[in-house]
Amino acid sequence: MSVLVVTGTDTEVGKTVVTAALAALAAARGAKVAVVKPAQTGVGPDDPGDLAVVGRLAGITDLHEGRRFPDPLSPAAAARLRGLPPLQLPQCVPLIRELAASRDLVLVEGAGGLLVRFDEEGNTIADLARWLGAPVVVTVRPDLGTLNHTALTLEALAHRGVQLAGIVLGSWPDEPDLAMRANLRDLETLAARPLAGALPAGAGRMDAPEFLLAARTGLSPVFGGIFDAGTFRVNHQKGAYRD
């Protein structure tokens, strides 16, 4: 896959860390990796955004940000609030295809959840994935409420004919509660496949070498890691169900 889109079931679920982990593993294999963020909201003109985090964690510099808006809203709402022209999401397609022609992997990180509006026409990161014919990695929360959010996101992808590349837990704590442990089985049922990874809580604060190790142990072999969903599930579901 030369283009991979990373989205989430909500905001603040760990999309940027998952994007960085995918980039770090690919770069460690010697692949040429580019990361595209079509729209960044909630940061000022000179503030570091999500791509700065990806660059620091993954050690890559081939980073491409489209439009930036200061208010922490959807890209469409952030542009409207300031009276600015919104990002025209279809215009991102030629750039991404051009990058994909000379890179081994292009990662495209969305903003917020799958159906967040980028413009007044209602275009979303799901539409961008469909235009590109790119599979989507869905970053999910582990805690109570994630099953509904995940089910709705996966249903929206399927309705649009967009391929699911896998679901990844964006922030798995050292001491998961009962709901988190019980959710593992149901998340895999919703996805009709094993988990594609689980990154540890706090991974975004690691230095690059430590993060590479976390990425390798936290992502499945399809993404270049060694994460084993079956072992992870068995280890964490102990005590979640009665025999």
PEGIKA-V326458 format. One record per residue. N is the residue number from 1. PSI is psi in whole degrees, -180 to 180 (999 if undefined). D_CENTER is the distance of its C-alpha to the mean C-alpha in Angstrom with 2 decimals. Layout:
n:N psi:PSI d_center:D_CENTER
n:N psi:PSI d_center:D_CENTER
//
This chain:
n:1 psi:121 d_center:15.53
n:2 psi:-23 d_center:15.80
n:3 psi:132 d_center:12.92
n:4 psi:127 d_center:9.45
n:5 psi:136 d_center:7.18
n:6 psi:122 d_center:3.40
n:7 psi:-175 d_center:4.21
n:8 psi:172 d_center:5.65
n:9 psi:-8 d_center:9.30
n:10 psi:-179 d_center:10.40
n:11 psi:157 d_center:10.40
n:12 psi:40 d_center:10.39
n:13 psi:-5 d_center:8.44
n:14 psi:18 d_center:6.80
n:15 psi:-44 d_center:3.48
n:16 psi:-39 d_center:6.10
n:17 psi:-40 d_center:7.52
n:18 psi:-43 d_center:5.22
n:19 psi:-45 d_center:5.40
n:20 psi:-39 d_center:8.92
n:21 psi:-43 d_center:9.65
n:22 psi:-43 d_center:9.16
n:23 psi:-42 d_center:11.21
n:24 psi:-44 d_center:13.65
n:25 psi:-41 d_center:14.56
n:26 psi:-44 d_center:15.12
n:27 psi:-37 d_center:17.14
n:28 psi:-24 d_center:19.07
n:29 psi:-2 d_center:20.18
n:30 psi:10 d_center:21.58
n:31 psi:150 d_center:19.25
n:32 psi:118 d_center:19.05
n:33 psi:133 d_center:15.49
n:34 psi:147 d_center:14.59
n:35 psi:132 d_center:11.59
n:36 psi:131 d_center:11.88
n:37 psi:99 d_center:11.09
n:38 psi:-39 d_center:13.37
n:39 psi:134 d_center:14.12
n:40 psi:128 d_center:14.07
n:41 psi:159 d_center:15.96
n:42 psi:17 d_center:17.78
n:43 psi:149 d_center:18.95
n:44 psi:174 d_center:22.34
n:45 psi:-35 d_center:23.40
n:46 psi:7 d_center:23.83
n:47 psi:149 d_center:21.22
n:48 psi:134 d_center:18.42
n:49 psi:-163 d_center:15.07
n:50 psi:-35 d_center:11.46
n:51 psi:-29 d_center:12.55
n:52 psi:-37 d_center:15.36
n:53 psi:-45 d_center:13.28
n:54 psi:-45 d_center:11.49
n:55 psi:-42 d_center:15.06
n:56 psi:-44 d_center:16.66
n:57 psi:-41 d_center:14.62
n:58 psi:-13 d_center:14.35
n:59 psi:33 d_center:17.71
n:60 psi:158 d_center:17.06
n:61 psi:-4 d_center:18.59
n:62 psi:77 d_center:17.64
n:63 psi:135 d_center:15.55
n:64 psi:111 d_center:15.94
n:65 psi:136 d_center:15.64
n:66 psi:-95 d_center:17.14
n:67 psi:154 d_center:18.59
n:68 psi:134 d_center:18.67
n:69 psi:139 d_center:20.06
n:70 psi:-22 d_center:21.44
n:71 psi:140 d_center:21.07
n:72 psi:71 d_center:18.13
n:73 psi:180 d_center:18.01
n:74 psi:155 d_center:16.32
n:75 psi:-40 d_center:16.94
n:76 psi:-47 d_center:19.84
n:77 psi:-37 d_center:21.41
n:78 psi:-39 d_center:21.07
n:79 psi:-43 d_center:22.87
n:80 psi:-41 d_center:25.44
n:81 psi:-39 d_center:26.26
n:82 psi:0 d_center:27.22
n:83 psi:29 d_center:28.86
n:84 psi:152 d_center:26.66
n:85 psi:134 d_center:25.83
n:86 psi:163 d_center:22.34
n:87 psi:132 d_center:19.89
n:88 psi:96 d_center:20.99
n:89 psi:-37 d_center:17.83
n:90 psi:-25 d_center:19.99
n:91 psi:-13 d_center:21.10
n:92 psi:-21 d_center:17.76
n:93 psi:-49 d_center:18.43
n:94 psi:-40 d_center:21.32
n:95 psi:-47 d_center:19.64
n:96 psi:-40 d_center:16.69
n:97 psi:-37 d_center:19.32
n:98 psi:-42 d_center:21.54
n:99 psi:-42 d_center:19.05
n:100 psi:-24 d_center:18.34
n:101 psi:-22 d_center:22.12
n:102 psi:4 d_center:22.49
n:103 psi:156 d_center:19.31
n:104 psi:-30 d_center:18.36
n:105 psi:133 d_center:14.62
n:106 psi:121 d_center:12.89
n:107 psi:133 d_center:9.16
n:108 psi:115 d_center:8.46
n:109 psi:129 d_center:6.09
n:110 psi:-171 d_center:7.30
n:111 psi:122 d_center:9.33
n:112 psi:-141 d_center:9.60
n:113 psi:-179 d_center:9.46
n:114 psi:-40 d_center:9.93
n:115 psi:21 d_center:13.55
n:116 psi:135 d_center:13.82
n:117 psi:132 d_center:16.69
n:118 psi:-23 d_center:16.72
n:119 psi:177 d_center:20.47
n:120 psi:-14 d_center:23.59
n:121 psi:-9 d_center:23.43
n:122 psi:17 d_center:20.42
n:123 psi:142 d_center:18.05
n:124 psi:173 d_center:14.38
n:125 psi:-25 d_center:11.17
n:126 psi:-39 d_center:12.42
n:127 psi:-42 d_center:15.59
n:128 psi:-43 d_center:14.21
n:129 psi:-40 d_center:12.67
n:130 psi:-43 d_center:16.12
n:131 psi:-37 d_center:18.06
n:132 psi:-15 d_center:16.51
n:133 psi:33 d_center:16.80
n:134 psi:139 d_center:13.33
n:135 psi:160 d_center:11.59
n:136 psi:130 d_center:8.24
n:137 psi:125 d_center:5.84
n:138 psi:119 d_center:5.77
n:139 psi:129 d_center:4.95
n:140 psi:157 d_center:8.60
n:141 psi:156 d_center:11.42
n:142 psi:-14 d_center:14.37
n:143 psi:-176 d_center:17.18
n:144 psi:131 d_center:19.65
n:145 psi:-15 d_center:18.46
n:146 psi:-27 d_center:15.18
n:147 psi:-43 d_center:17.02
n:148 psi:-46 d_center:17.95
n:149 psi:-42 d_center:14.62
n:150 psi:-43 d_center:13.08
n:151 psi:-44 d_center:16.24
n:152 psi:-41 d_center:16.20
n:153 psi:-45 d_center:12.70
n:154 psi:-37 d_center:13.72
n:155 psi:-40 d_center:17.10
n:156 psi:-40 d_center:15.98
n:157 psi:-49 d_center:14.20
n:158 psi:-40 d_center:17.39
n:159 psi:-31 d_center:19.62
n:160 psi:0 d_center:18.35
n:161 psi:28 d_center:18.66
n:162 psi:133 d_center:15.06
n:163 psi:135 d_center:14.38
n:164 psi:124 d_center:11.95
n:165 psi:-23 d_center:10.85
n:166 psi:163 d_center:10.24
n:167 psi:139 d_center:8.99
n:168 psi:132 d_center:8.06
n:169 psi:118 d_center:9.68
n:170 psi:-20 d_center:8.00
n:171 psi:97 d_center:11.61
n:172 psi:119 d_center:14.59
n:173 psi:163 d_center:17.92
n:174 psi:-34 d_center:21.04
n:175 psi:79 d_center:22.98
n:176 psi:144 d_center:21.11
n:177 psi:-178 d_center:23.27
n:178 psi:-45 d_center:24.76
n:179 psi:-42 d_center:22.28
n:180 psi:-45 d_center:19.32
n:181 psi:-39 d_center:21.37
n:182 psi:-29 d_center:22.62
n:183 psi:-21 d_center:19.26
n:184 psi:-47 d_center:18.30
n:185 psi:-43 d_center:20.78
n:186 psi:-35 d_center:19.93
n:187 psi:-40 d_center:16.17
n:188 psi:-34 d_center:17.28
n:189 psi:-44 d_center:19.95
n:190 psi:-42 d_center:17.73
n:191 psi:-14 d_center:15.57
n:192 psi:36 d_center:18.89
n:193 psi:163 d_center:17.65
n:194 psi:160 d_center:17.02
n:195 psi:144 d_center:13.91
n:196 psi:-1 d_center:11.84
n:197 psi:167 d_center:11.50
n:198 psi:112 d_center:11.94
n:199 psi:143 d_center:11.56
n:200 psi:146 d_center:14.52
n:201 psi:140 d_center:14.88
n:202 psi:5 d_center:15.82
n:203 psi:-30 d_center:14.06
n:204 psi:-14 d_center:13.33
n:205 psi:0 d_center:17.13
n:206 psi:161 d_center:18.00
n:207 psi:170 d_center:19.72
n:208 psi:-45 d_center:18.53
n:209 psi:-42 d_center:20.68
n:210 psi:-38 d_center:19.80
n:211 psi:-39 d_center:16.05
n:212 psi:-41 d_center:16.59
n:213 psi:-43 d_center:18.46
n:214 psi:-38 d_center:15.85
n:215 psi:-41 d_center:13.26
n:216 psi:-41 d_center:16.07
n:217 psi:-15 d_center:17.02
n:218 psi:-5 d_center:13.64
n:219 psi:150 d_center:12.29
n:220 psi:166 d_center:14.51
n:221 psi:-29 d_center:17.03
n:222 psi:-24 d_center:15.44
n:223 psi:8 d_center:12.96
n:224 psi:7 d_center:15.96
n:225 psi:-167 d_center:16.01
n:226 psi:11 d_center:18.60
n:227 psi:131 d_center:16.90
n:228 psi:110 d_center:19.27
n:229 psi:-38 d_center:18.18
n:230 psi:-46 d_center:21.85
n:231 psi:-42 d_center:22.97
n:232 psi:-45 d_center:20.21
n:233 psi:-47 d_center:21.15
n:234 psi:-44 d_center:24.84
n:235 psi:-35 d_center:24.72
n:236 psi:-13 d_center:23.00
n:237 psi:-2 d_center:24.73
n:238 psi:123 d_center:28.14
n:239 psi:-9 d_center:29.90
n:240 psi:-25 d_center:27.45
n:241 psi:151 d_center:29.86
n:242 psi:148 d_center:33.62
n:243 psi:999 d_center:35.19
//
